Amino acid sequence: MQSYHSAARASTFVTGRKYQKTLFGVMAATGAVGLSYSILNTDKLTTAHCDAVGDDKQRKSQGPITDSDPMRLRMEAFIKDLQNRIVNEIQQLDGRGEFTRTTWERKEGGEGITCVLSEGKVFEKAGVGISIVYGQLPKAAVEQMRHDRGKDIEADGPVPFFAAGISLVMHPHNPNAPTVHMNYRYFEIENPDGTPKLSWFGGGADLTPSYLYEEDAVHFHQTLKDGCDKFDPSYYKDFKQWCDKYFFIKHRGEARGIGGIFFDDLDDQNKEKVFSFIKEMGNRFLPSYVPIMEKRKNMRYTDDMKEWQQIRRGRYVEYQVSGYFLILHFIWALLSYNAFVLVFRFGLNTPGARIEAILMTMPLTARWEYMHEPALKSREADLIDVLKVPRDWIPLV
């Protein structure tokens, strides 16, 4: 058995940069960032790690975070503020439902806040979560990051890291109204003295309608493009095409939705400029989505339309589940068989808010029908045509 597991680990190390990017992106896109980074935290804390946690905690106790503070504290402050603003406006948009707020802390360093609204007037389910994690990358993860991502990491491990991100998914009741997903995150590897050695950003936003309204697609994409163009004229085109490829359900041969933007490992410009880009795009979530919801939330719909929505929700679940399997494969590759079983049994199966945070992305209801095909030339078929061949909703210039 040992030789098989060693071979499995080796095969993962040679899959290349693309696999590694996909894995860390899936962690975020499926809402499993906190759990996944916790799983990587398999070694005892180093002195540098403890110093970073203590220094940050002391600094936060002294007053508001400013532009002179470390990037990790500024990103944490931004996502906490963004979460509050989104929760407040979405709750107001719903008009009846209220978000349940759950907080958690990690003894190794870090915290999280998960806000979930269920069975509201407008939203069947809406979740907005943030995770702040201090941890240790074990030797195997360091080797893979060095080999596949080309990261200049001198130590063999464990290596201190910091990760912070915000992730949301919202599923409306009305089939005319689209599901939306957004995620923005920051990852940092630290020097022995606790200062940042390497860092990068990732994230994106995408729309998943059950019924296609071209004006909604144009509005969503235009709002994102306007933000991208403030920083780099190539961003929207590159990130839109990346999104089309990334959120693709391979076993169905169709995209999850009508896209948006997606990017990872973003460190191509000055860190301050990239952080400004992250803030710009995070702040564009509400103006990209709320106007669409205002138009669609009270539209009439039929039982057949609701049934189609549930089938499309099933596709959404399939994409999320495929992401979880990729995470488990990554854990298998990094750890021994016994460690993998331990993580799966006592990590994923441990009752508590972290599992709920992962399942936050799932709709309350979904439907699967055997060999279901929409009627030719129907509105449902129109959506499938777009999902099979992603469309450029605005000129890619």
N, C-alpha and C positions, 0 to 999 in steps of 0.2 A: 504493500500500500504506500509506503513512504516514497518509493521511486516514482509512482504515478503522480503523487501530489507535487513532488519536486519538478516533474516534467510540466505539470499544469502551471506552476509558478513561472517556469522558464519561458513557456510559450507566451505568457502575457507580457513578459518584459520585451519581447521582440516584435510586438504588434505595432509599435511606433507611436509617434507624437499624436496621430489622429485618435488612437484609442484613448490615450491619457486625457486629451482635451474633452473627448466625449464623456468619459467617466465623471470628471469633475463637474462638467456642465449638467449631466443627469442628476448628480447629487442635489444641485440647486433647483433644477427644473421640476423635480419630483417633490420638492419640499423636504428633502431628507438631509439637508446640509448639517444641521446640528448633530443628528445621530451619526452620520457618516464620519464626521471629523472626530466625534467622541470615540468611535470604533478605532480610529487610527491612533488614539492616545493610549498606547499600550505599555509605555515605559514610565518609570518614576520621574517626577518633575525635577528639572535641573534648577540650579541656583538662579540662572539667568531668567528662566521662565517664572519662577516665584517672584523675582525682583520686578519683572514687567507687570505681573498681576497686582502686586502691592503698590507699585508706583502709580499705576493707572487708577486704582481704587482711591488712593490718597488724593490724586489730582482732581478726580470728580467730586470729592467731598469739599473741595476748596471753592467751587463756584462754576459758572457756565464755561463750557469749552470754547476756545477761541482758535483763530487761524494759526496761532503759534504753537498749538499743541500737536502731538503726534497724530499721524493720519488715522491710526486705528481708533483713537478717541473721537476724531472729527467724523469718521464714517459712522461710528456708533451713535453719535448725537444726531446725525442727519437721518438715519433710518428710524430712530425712535420718534423724531418729530414727524417724518413722513407717514409713519404708521398712524399716529394720532390724527393727522389731518385727513387721511383716507378713511379711517374708521368713522370719524365725525360726519364727513360728507356723505358717505354711503349709507350710514344710519339715517341721516336726514332724507336721503333719496328714497329709502325704503318706506319710511313713515310709520312703521309699526314694530319691526324687529329691533332687537338690541344685541349688540355684540357681548358675548361672554369673554372676559379677559382672564387668562391664566398666565401666571408668571412662574419661572423656574430658575434655579441657580445651579452651577456646577462647582463642586468643592475644589476642582483643579483650576477654576477661573472661568468666568463667563456667566451669561444669563440669557434668558429669552422671554419673549412675550407673545402669546398666541391669542388672537382675537377671532372669534367665530360667531357668526349670525346664522341661525337656522330657522326655517319656516317663517320667514318674514312675509310682508305683503308683496314685495317685489322680488326678493331673492329667496330661492329655495335653500341656498347655502352660500355663504361668503366667508372667506378666511383670509386674515392678514397676519403673518407671523414674522418675527425677527429673531435672529440667533446671533449671539456674540460668544465666541469660543476661543479660549486659550488652550493649547494642547502641545503634544509632542509627536512629530513624525517619526515612526520607527525606521530602522535601517532599511528595510525592504522598500518602504515608500520613498525614502530619500534616494535610493538607487534608481528607482523607476522615474522619479521626477528629474533626476540628473540626466538619465539616459534618454527619456522620451520627450521631455520638455526643453532640454538643453539648458537647464538651470545650473548656474555656477554655485554649487553647494560643496564646500570643502569638507565639512564634517561627514562622518559616516552615519551618524544618528545615535541617539535620538536628537532631533533638531526642533527647537521651539517654533511654533507657528501661531498665528492669530487669524481668525476668520470672522467676518461679520456680513450679514446679508438680510435683506427683506424679501419676502416672497408672498404672493397672493394669488388666489383663484376665486372667481365669483361665478356662480351658476344661477341665472334668473329663472323664475317660474315660467314666464311667457316664452313660447318657442320663437317668437319674432325677435327676441332680445338675445344677443350673443353672450356666450361665456368668455371670460377674459383671464389672462394669466400675465403676471409681471414678476420679475426678479432682478435685483441688483445686489452685487456682492463685492467684497474686498478680501484678498488673501495676502498674507505677509509671512515671510520666513525671517527669523530674527538671528542676529549675531549673538555670540556668547555673552555680550554685555547687555542684551535686551533691545538694542537698536535694530531697526529694519535693515535687512540685507537685500532681500528681493521682495517685490510686491507687484500685484497686478489686480485688475478689475474685470468683472464679467457681468453679464445680465441680458436683459431684453424684455420685450412685451409682445404678446400675440393675441389674436382674436379668433374665436371658434364659434361661428354662427351655425344654427340649425337651418335657417332660411337666409338666403343671400340677398342683401340689399347693397347694391353697388355703391350708393352714396355713403353708406356706413363704412365700407371698406376704404373708400377714398379718403374720408375724413380721418379715420384711424391712422392710415399710412402717411397722410400729409402732415398730421400733427407730429409724428415721429420724424419724418424727413426734415421738417423745419428745425427741429432740435438738433439733428445730426449735422445739418448744413452750417450751423453756427460754429462748428469745430473742425470739420473736415468734409469737403464735398464728396469724398469717396465713401464715407461711413455708411450712408443709407443704402447705397447699392450693394456694398459688400455685406453688410449685416442683414439686409433683407434676403439676399440669396442664401446666406448662411442659415437663416431662420427657416426658409423653405426646405432646406435639406435636413436640418436638425429635427424639426417637429414633423417627421414623416413616419407613418406606421408601416413598416416594411412588409409585414405579413398581410396587410390589406392593400398595399400598393397605392396608398392615398395619404395626403397630408392630414394632420390633425385639424387644421383650420385654414384660414386665409392669410396666415402669417403676420408679420410685423418685423421686428428686428431681433437678432440674437448675436452675441459676441462673447468671447472668452479670452483670457490671457492678454488682456489689453494693457500694454505698457509701452506703446509705440511713441508716446509723446511725454512731455514733462508731467510728472505726477500731479501737480496742481491743476494742470489743464484737463487731464483725464478725470480727476475728481469733480471738476466743474461740469464736465460732460455727464458724469453719472448723476449729479444733482439736477441738471437740466432735464434729463430724460425721466428721472423719478418724479420730478415735479410736473411732468407732462402727462402722467397717468390720468389724473382726474379730467383734464380738458379733452383727452383723447377718448374717454369712455362714457362719462356722465351725459354729454349731449346725445349720444346714441341711445342710452337707456331712457332718457326723458322722452324720446320719440317713440320708443317701442314698448315700454313697460305696460301700457294700457290698451294695446291693440287687441282686437278680437282674434280668437283662434279656435280651431275645431279640435275634437278628440283625436282625429287623424294626425293633425299637426303636433299634438302633444305626444302621440305615440312615436312619431318620427324623431322628435327631440330626444326621447328616451333611448332610441336606437343610436343616435349620435353621441349621447352620453356614454353609451357602452363602448364606443370607439375611444372616447376620452380615457375611460378606465383602462382599456387595453394598452394605450400608450404609457400611462403611468405605471402599470404593472410591469411592462417590459423594462422600464427604467429601474425598478427595484431589483429585477433579476440581474441587470448589469452591475449594480452595486454589490450584490452578493457574489458575483463572479470575481469582482475586484478584491473583495475581502478574502475569498478562497485563494487567490493568486498570491496575496501578500502574507498570509498567515499559514501556520501548519494546520493539518486537519483538525487536531484537537482544539486549537485556538478558534478555528472557524466554527466548529460546533458550539463552543462555549459562547462566542459572540452571538451566534444565531439564537441559541436557546435562552441566554440570560440578557441579551441585548434587545433583539427584536421582539421577544416574547415577554418582556418585563412590563407589567401593567404600569401605566403612568402617562403623564402628559406628552412625553416625547413621541410615543406611538400615535397619540391623538393628533399631534402636530403634523405628522406625515399624512395621516388619513384626512387631514383638513382639506387636501386638494380634491378629494373624491366628491362627486355629487351624492345627494341623498338617495336618488333613485336612478336606475338605468335599466336598459332592456336589450336582450339579445334574441334575434329571430333567426332560425336556420335558413341560410342561403337567401337572405332578404335582398331584393333588388327593387329600386324605385321604378315607378311607371315611366315609360319613355316620354320625353318632352314635358315632364312635370317639374315643379319648382324644386322638388327633392333631387331630381336628376340633374337639374342645373347646378346645384351645389356640388354634386359628385363630380361633374365635369371639371369644375374649378379645383377640386381637391386632387384630382388625378394629374392635372397639368397646372401648376401654380401660375397665377396671372400677375403681371406687373400693373398694379392699380394706378400708379402715377409714373411718369417717365423716369427711367433710370439714367439720369444725367448728373 
